[in-house]
């Protein structure tokens, strides 16, 4: 592999494909594989709203994970109504999404 091919390969890997999963009562959803940039932006979003103590921290986090099949986020983590609704998802749905995200983002993902 020459230098240009190596660079192209590395840059292609910087946009990982999202993970598809079935969530009870919702159906198929896609979870974003977090890059270091995505994780930093997620942390900044959550930190920016921490002082509100509005019970929507989980909703904001879910907003940084749920995406379409191309990896584009579906929800605005700054929109209170949206994150409130995401915070009210059934615990089983939240858990399934978080487990898929943890698996997708682990150093040793299991199929």
C-alpha positions, 0 to 999 in steps of 0.5 A, a space after each residue: 500500500 502506497 502513502 496515498 492509499 494509506 491516507 485514503 484508507 485512514 480517512 475512510 475509516 474516520 466515518 464508521 457506518 452506524 449499527 442497526 438494531 431492533 428495539 422493542 416497541 420502536 422497530 429498527 433504529 441506527 446507533 452512531 459509532 462514536 469517533 473521538 470528535 463525536 464523543 467530545 461533542 456529546 460531552 460538550 452538549 451534556 456539560 452545557 446543559 448540566 446546570 438545568 437539572 431538567 431530567 433530560 441528560 439521558 435524552 441528550 445522550 440518546 440524541 447524540 447516538 440515534 442516527 439514520 442509516 448514513 450516520 446523520 443524527 436524527 435529533 437536536 440535543 439542544 431542543 428541550 421538547 425532543 430530549 424530554 421525549 427521548 428521556 421518556 422512552 421505555 427503559 428497555 428501549 433506552 437500555 437496548 440503544 445504550 448497549 448497542 452503542 457500548 458494543 459498537 464503541 468498545 475496543 473489542 466489539 462482539 458480533 
